[in-house]
Amino acid sequence: MMKNGCQRINGLLFMLIVPVLLVLGGCSNAHGDPAAEAPPSTKVVLAAEPSLFAVDHPEQFPLAAATARPATSELVVTGAVTPDVSRNVPVVSLASGRVVGIFGRLGDSVKKGQLLLTVRSDDVAGGFSDYRKAVADEILARAQLERSQELYAHGAIALNDLQVAQDTEDKAKVDLETTEEHLHLLGNDPKKPMGMVNIYAPVSGVITDQQVTNAATVQAYNIPSPFTISDLSSVWVICDVYENDLHNVRMGDSADIILNAYPDRPFKGKVSNIGAILDPSIRTAKVRIEVQNPGMMRLGMFVRATFHGQTREMHTIVPASAVLHMHDRDFVFVPTPDKKFRRLEVISGDLLPDHMDLQEIKSGLTPGQQVVTNALVLDHVLAQ
């Protein structure tokens, strides 16, 4: 039994020692092989330039050299149409009272002398009262003067009494003429009292402001006026120009005006004022452009104004077909020495007015560089 017990103990010790030896042997092998510990090496593959393209037979795409063209400096800003303040004429009510008739409305075109408003006014009644009193006073003064002249001729009164009678008559005439003129100003005939005051348009134009309604009351020479009439044959375009761009705008510079509503109808204007005070929040100055209005320019319209400066600068010109418009960006294709084509982003300008097949490039391309004359065809080939 003792022998069997010793065999069981030896077997148990063998089972415990063997796993330990296996673990130690594995650790010593790992530390002994550094290559086994290192991470696998990374294989780097260089990607091709995304804007570089190779095509078969590149000679089938004709090239043209960008050219330089002298032009005046330009600055493009936005603005709005406003009335010419000097052409705004208020329609003034000459009497206080209640409105009994309105014959013009906001936005109407009116002619000079056209009836706009009728007011029932107590000022007319007071004016007639003063006029009749002045008539009675003048009649009495004239009679007293005639009597004084007869008495003085017979030596019954002194010269001083005659002069006093003459002075009274002269003042009575002045009062009579003044009260009569007042009634005429109120639009009434002194011989035909009406009690109404008619208000007429002082100039021809468009009613751009109305501050009166039916049955409302108006005050004589009060502000705001019942109506404002604007002569829109000439208007102002007010633009905001940033502080950093003010050196590109000068008094008397010409400007091209494009209305958002009529982009195909350009107008000409001239800078008549550059604001002396900057807006402190957005750092802009108000620039005023005077423009002749053929009739389609309406107050409040948004415009794009292009200022043409006094300095000359060189602009890059390419065929219009060489410019590819894609995703609100402009590109051209230029050849490379290894007979490939590189797509180059540019900032394009307007088509030349005298050559609609040529287009201005503001930046991204220099004169002398070769470009593919038909960018759309090459882009179609590359897409396939």
C-alpha positions as CSV (number, residue, x, y, z in Angstrom):
1,M,0.0,0.0,0.0
2,M,2.9,2.3,0.7
3,K,4.2,1.6,-2.7
4,N,0.9,2.4,-4.4
5,G,0.7,5.7,-2.4
6,C,4.1,6.7,-3.5
7,Q,3.2,6.0,-7.2
8,R,0.1,8.2,-6.9
9,I,2.2,11.1,-5.4
10,N,4.8,10.8,-8.2
11,G,2.1,10.9,-10.9
12,L,0.5,14.0,-9.4
13,L,3.8,15.8,-9.2
14,F,4.5,14.9,-12.9
15,M,1.2,16.4,-14.0
16,L,1.9,19.7,-12.2
17,I,5.5,20.1,-13.4
18,V,4.9,19.4,-17.1
19,P,2.6,22.4,-17.8
20,V,4.9,24.8,-16.0
21,L,7.8,23.6,-18.1
22,L,5.8,24.1,-21.3
23,V,4.8,27.7,-20.3
24,L,8.4,28.6,-19.5
25,G,9.7,27.1,-22.7
26,G,7.2,29.1,-24.7
27,C,8.1,32.4,-23.0
28,S,11.8,31.9,-23.6
29,N,11.2,31.2,-27.3
30,A,9.1,34.5,-27.6
31,H,11.8,36.6,-26.0
32,G,14.4,35.0,-28.1
33,D,12.8,35.9,-31.5
34,P,12.4,39.7,-31.9
35,A,10.9,39.3,-35.4
36,A,8.0,37.4,-33.9
37,E,7.2,40.4,-31.6
38,A,7.2,43.2,-34.3
39,P,3.8,44.2,-35.9
40,P,3.3,43.5,-39.6
41,S,4.8,46.1,-42.0
42,T,2.4,48.6,-43.7
43,K,2.5,48.8,-47.5
44,V,2.1,52.4,-48.7
45,V,0.5,53.0,-52.1
46,L,0.8,56.5,-53.5
47,A,-2.6,57.7,-55.0
48,A,-2.6,59.5,-58.4
49,E,-3.3,63.2,-58.4
50,P,-7.1,63.6,-58.7
51,S,-6.9,66.6,-61.0
52,L,-4.5,65.0,-63.4
53,F,-5.9,63.0,-66.3
54,A,-4.4,60.9,-69.1
55,V,-6.3,60.3,-72.4
56,D,-5.6,58.5,-75.6
57,H,-4.6,60.7,-78.5
58,P,-4.4,64.0,-76.6
59,E,-3.6,65.8,-79.9
60,Q,-7.3,65.5,-80.8
61,F,-8.1,68.3,-78.2
62,P,-7.0,71.7,-79.6
63,L,-5.3,74.2,-77.4
64,A,-5.3,78.0,-77.2
65,A,-3.1,80.4,-75.3
66,A,-4.6,82.7,-72.8
67,T,-4.1,86.3,-73.7
68,A,-3.9,89.6,-71.8
69,R,-6.3,92.4,-72.4
70,P,-6.0,95.9,-70.8
71,A,-9.1,97.0,-68.9
72,T,-10.1,99.4,-66.2
73,S,-10.4,98.3,-62.7
74,E,-13.8,97.1,-61.6
75,L,-15.7,96.7,-58.3
76,V,-19.0,94.8,-58.1
77,V,-21.4,95.6,-55.2
78,T,-25.1,95.3,-54.4
79,G,-27.6,98.1,-53.8
80,A,-31.2,99.2,-54.0
81,V,-33.2,101.8,-55.9
82,T,-34.3,104.8,-53.9
83,P,-36.0,108.1,-54.8
84,D,-34.0,111.2,-55.5
85,V,-34.6,113.2,-52.4
86,S,-34.5,116.5,-54.3
87,R,-37.3,115.2,-56.5
88,N,-39.6,114.3,-53.5
89,V,-42.3,117.0,-53.2
90,P,-44.7,117.0,-50.2
91,V,-48.4,117.8,-50.9
92,V,-49.2,120.4,-48.2
93,S,-52.6,121.0,-46.8
94,L,-53.3,124.8,-46.6
95,A,-56.2,124.4,-44.2
96,S,-57.1,122.4,-41.2
97,G,-60.3,120.4,-41.3
98,R,-62.0,117.0,-42.1
99,V,-61.3,115.1,-45.3
100,V,-64.4,114.7,-47.4
101,G,-62.8,113.4,-50.6
102,I,-59.6,111.5,-51.7
103,F,-58.9,111.4,-55.4
104,G,-55.4,109.8,-55.4
105,R,-53.9,106.8,-53.8
106,L,-50.4,105.4,-53.0
107,G,-48.7,104.3,-56.2
108,D,-50.8,106.4,-58.6
109,S,-49.2,108.4,-61.3
110,V,-50.5,112.0,-61.2
111,K,-50.2,115.1,-63.3
112,K,-49.4,118.6,-62.1
113,G,-52.7,120.4,-61.1
114,Q,-54.6,117.1,-60.6
115,L,-57.1,117.2,-57.7
116,L,-55.9,114.9,-54.8
117,L,-57.9,116.0,-51.7
118,T,-60.9,117.9,-50.6
119,V,-61.1,119.3,-47.0
120,R,-64.1,120.9,-45.2
121,S,-62.5,123.6,-43.1
122,D,-63.5,126.3,-40.7
123,D,-60.4,128.2,-41.9
124,V,-62.5,129.2,-45.0
125,A,-65.3,130.5,-42.9
126,G,-62.9,132.6,-40.8
127,G,-61.3,133.8,-44.0
128,F,-64.6,135.0,-45.4
129,S,-65.4,136.7,-42.1
130,D,-62.1,138.6,-42.1
131,Y,-62.6,139.5,-45.8
132,R,-66.1,141.0,-45.2
133,K,-64.8,143.0,-42.3
134,A,-61.9,144.3,-44.4
135,V,-64.4,145.3,-47.1
136,A,-66.5,147.2,-44.6
137,D,-63.5,148.9,-43.1
138,E,-62.2,150.0,-46.5
139,I,-65.5,151.5,-47.5
140,L,-65.6,153.5,-44.3
141,A,-62.0,154.7,-44.6
142,R,-62.5,155.7,-48.2
143,A,-65.6,157.8,-47.3
144,Q,-63.8,159.5,-44.4
145,L,-60.9,160.3,-46.7
146,E,-63.2,161.9,-49.3
147,R,-64.9,164.0,-46.6
148,S,-61.6,165.1,-45.2
149,Q,-60.4,166.2,-48.6
150,E,-63.4,168.4,-49.1
151,L,-63.1,170.0,-45.6
152,Y,-59.4,170.6,-46.2
153,A,-60.1,172.2,-49.5
154,H,-62.4,174.7,-47.7
155,G,-59.9,175.3,-44.9
156,A,-62.1,173.6,-42.3
157,I,-59.5,171.1,-41.1
158,A,-55.8,171.0,-40.7
159,L,-53.4,169.2,-43.0
160,N,-52.6,166.7,-40.2
161,D,-56.3,165.5,-40.1
162,L,-56.2,164.9,-43.9
163,Q,-53.0,162.9,-43.6
164,V,-54.5,160.7,-40.8
165,A,-57.6,160.0,-43.0
166,Q,-55.3,159.1,-45.9
167,D,-53.2,156.7,-43.7
168,T,-56.4,155.0,-42.5
169,E,-57.6,154.4,-46.1
170,D,-54.2,153.0,-47.1
171,K,-54.2,150.5,-44.2
172,A,-57.7,149.4,-45.0
173,K,-56.7,148.6,-48.6
174,V,-53.8,146.5,-47.3
175,D,-56.1,144.5,-45.0
176,L,-58.6,144.0,-47.8
177,E,-55.9,142.7,-50.3
178,T,-54.4,140.4,-47.6
179,T,-57.7,138.8,-46.7
180,E,-58.6,138.4,-50.4
181,E,-55.3,136.8,-51.2
182,H,-55.8,134.4,-48.2
183,L,-59.0,133.2,-49.7
184,H,-57.4,132.7,-53.1
185,L,-54.7,130.6,-51.4
186,L,-57.4,128.4,-49.9
187,G,-58.8,127.8,-53.3
188,N,-61.9,130.0,-52.8
189,D,-63.3,132.9,-54.7
190,P,-64.1,135.8,-52.4
191,K,-67.3,136.4,-54.2
192,K,-68.4,132.7,-54.1
193,P,-67.9,131.2,-50.6
194,M,-67.7,127.4,-50.6
195,G,-66.4,126.2,-47.2
196,M,-64.2,123.6,-48.9
197,V,-60.5,123.5,-49.7
198,N,-59.3,121.6,-52.8
199,I,-55.7,120.4,-52.7
200,Y,-53.9,119.8,-56.1
201,A,-50.7,118.0,-57.1
202,P,-47.9,120.5,-57.2
203,V,-45.8,118.4,-59.7
204,S,-46.2,115.4,-61.9
205,G,-44.9,112.1,-60.6
206,V,-45.9,109.0,-58.5
207,I,-47.5,109.1,-55.1
208,T,-44.8,107.4,-53.0
209,D,-46.3,108.1,-49.5
210,Q,-49.9,108.6,-48.3
211,Q,-50.7,109.6,-44.7
212,V,-54.4,110.3,-45.0
213,T,-57.7,108.4,-45.2
214,N,-61.3,109.2,-45.7
215,A,-63.0,111.1,-42.8
216,A,-59.6,111.8,-41.3
217,T,-58.5,115.2,-40.1
218,V,-55.6,117.2,-41.4
219,Q,-53.7,120.1,-40.0
220,A,-52.5,123.1,-42.1
221,Y,-48.7,122.9,-42.9
222,N,-48.4,119.9,-40.6
223,I,-45.9,117.0,-40.9
224,P,-46.3,114.3,-42.2
225,S,-48.0,115.7,-45.3
226,P,-51.1,113.9,-46.6
227,F,-49.2,112.8,-49.8
228,T,-45.6,112.8,-51.1
229,I,-45.1,112.9,-54.9
230,S,-41.8,111.7,-56.3
231,D,-40.4,112.4,-59.8
232,L,-39.0,109.0,-60.8
233,S,-37.5,110.1,-64.1
234,S,-34.2,110.1,-62.3
235,V,-33.5,107.8,-59.3
236,W,-30.7,107.0,-56.9
237,V,-29.0,103.6,-56.4
238,I,-27.6,103.4,-52.9
239,C,-24.8,100.8,-52.5
240,D,-22.8,99.5,-49.5
241,V,-19.1,99.5,-50.3
242,Y,-16.7,98.0,-47.8
243,E,-14.0,100.1,-46.2
244,N,-11.2,98.1,-47.9
245,D,-12.8,98.7,-51.4
246,L,-13.4,102.5,-51.0
247,H,-10.1,103.3,-52.8
248,N,-11.7,101.8,-56.0
249,V,-14.6,104.3,-56.0
250,R,-14.2,108.0,-56.9
251,M,-16.6,110.8,-57.5
252,G,-17.7,110.9,-61.1
253,D,-16.8,107.3,-61.8
254,S,-19.2,105.5,-64.2
255,A,-21.2,102.5,-63.1
256,D,-23.1,99.7,-64.8
257,I,-26.4,98.9,-63.1
258,I,-28.1,95.5,-63.5
259,L,-31.5,95.0,-62.0
260,N,-32.3,91.6,-60.5
261,A,-35.7,91.8,-62.2
262,Y,-34.3,92.6,-65.6
263,P,-30.8,91.1,-65.9
264,D,-30.7,91.7,-69.6
265,R,-31.3,95.4,-69.4
266,P,-28.1,97.2,-68.3
267,F,-28.3,100.9,-67.2
268,K,-25.6,103.6,-66.9
269,G,-25.1,105.7,-63.9
270,K,-22.5,108.1,-62.3
271,V,-21.2,108.3,-58.7
272,S,-22.5,111.5,-57.2
273,N,-21.7,111.0,-53.5
274,I,-19.5,108.8,-51.3
275,G,-20.7,108.7,-47.7
276,A,-18.5,110.4,-45.1
277,I,-19.6,108.1,-42.3
278,L,-19.0,104.4,-42.1
279,D,-21.5,101.9,-40.7
280,P,-19.8,100.9,-37.5
281,S,-21.2,97.4,-37.5
282,I,-20.4,96.2,-41.0
283,R,-17.7,98.8,-41.9
284,T,-19.3,100.0,-45.1
285,A,-20.0,103.4,-46.7
286,K,-23.0,104.5,-48.6
287,V,-22.2,105.3,-52.3
288,R,-24.9,107.1,-54.3
289,I,-25.3,106.6,-58.0
290,E,-27.6,108.8,-60.1
291,V,-29.4,106.9,-62.9
292,Q,-31.9,107.9,-65.5
293,N,-35.0,105.8,-65.2
294,P,-36.7,104.8,-68.4
295,G,-39.8,103.7,-66.4
296,M,-39.0,100.1,-65.3
297,M,-36.9,101.0,-62.3
298,R,-39.1,100.8,-59.2
299,L,-38.2,101.9,-55.7
300,G,-36.8,99.2,-53.5
301,M,-35.5,97.0,-56.4
302,F,-32.3,95.2,-55.7
303,V,-29.4,95.9,-58.2
304,R,-25.8,94.9,-58.9
305,A,-23.6,97.8,-59.6
306,T,-20.2,97.6,-61.3
307,F,-17.9,100.5,-60.7
308,H,-15.3,101.3,-63.4
309,G,-12.3,102.9,-61.9
310,Q,-9.6,105.2,-63.4
311,T,-6.7,102.8,-63.3
312,R,-5.8,100.3,-66.0
313,E,-5.0,96.7,-65.4
314,M,-4.3,93.5,-67.4
315,H,-7.0,90.8,-67.5
316,T,-6.6,87.2,-68.7
317,I,-8.8,86.2,-71.6
318,V,-9.6,82.7,-72.8
319,P,-12.2,81.3,-75.2
320,A,-15.6,81.0,-73.5
321,S,-15.8,77.3,-74.4
322,A,-12.5,76.7,-72.5
323,V,-14.3,77.4,-69.2
324,L,-16.1,74.4,-67.5
325,H,-18.9,75.4,-65.1
326,M,-19.5,72.6,-62.5
327,H,-21.0,72.7,-59.0
328,D,-21.0,76.5,-58.9
329,R,-17.2,76.5,-59.7
330,D,-15.2,77.2,-62.8
331,F,-12.4,75.1,-64.3
332,V,-10.1,75.0,-67.3
333,F,-8.0,72.1,-68.6
334,V,-4.3,72.8,-69.1
335,P,-1.7,70.4,-70.7
336,T,1.2,69.0,-68.8
337,P,4.7,68.1,-70.2
338,D,3.9,64.4,-70.0
339,K,0.9,64.8,-72.4
340,K,-1.7,64.7,-69.7
341,F,-4.3,67.3,-68.8
342,R,-4.7,69.0,-65.4
343,R,-8.1,70.4,-64.3
344,L,-7.4,73.9,-62.9
345,E,-9.9,75.8,-60.8
346,V,-10.3,79.5,-61.8
347,I,-12.5,82.5,-61.0
348,S,-14.1,83.6,-64.2
349,G,-15.5,87.0,-65.1
350,D,-18.0,88.2,-67.7
351,L,-18.1,87.6,-71.4
352,L,-16.5,90.4,-73.3
353,P,-19.2,92.7,-74.7
354,D,-17.5,93.1,-78.0
355,H,-16.5,89.4,-78.3
356,M,-19.1,87.1,-76.7
357,D,-17.0,84.1,-77.5
358,L,-14.2,85.3,-75.2
359,Q,-14.4,85.3,-71.4
360,E,-12.4,87.0,-68.7
361,I,-10.5,85.0,-66.0
362,K,-10.0,87.0,-62.8
363,S,-7.7,84.6,-61.1
364,G,-6.2,81.1,-61.4
365,L,-4.7,81.5,-64.8
366,T,-2.0,83.8,-66.3
367,P,-1.6,85.0,-69.9
368,G,0.4,82.7,-72.1
369,Q,-0.8,79.4,-70.5
370,Q,-2.3,76.8,-72.8
371,V,-5.9,75.7,-72.3
372,V,-8.1,73.2,-74.0
373,T,-10.5,75.2,-76.2
374,N,-13.5,72.9,-75.6
375,A,-13.5,71.9,-71.9
376,L,-16.9,70.3,-72.1
377,V,-15.9,67.7,-74.7
378,L,-12.8,66.7,-72.7
379,D,-14.8,66.5,-69.5
380,H,-17.3,64.2,-71.3
381,V,-14.5,62.0,-72.5
382,L,-13.0,61.8,-69.0
383,A,-16.4,60.8,-67.6
384,Q,-16.5,57.8,-69.8
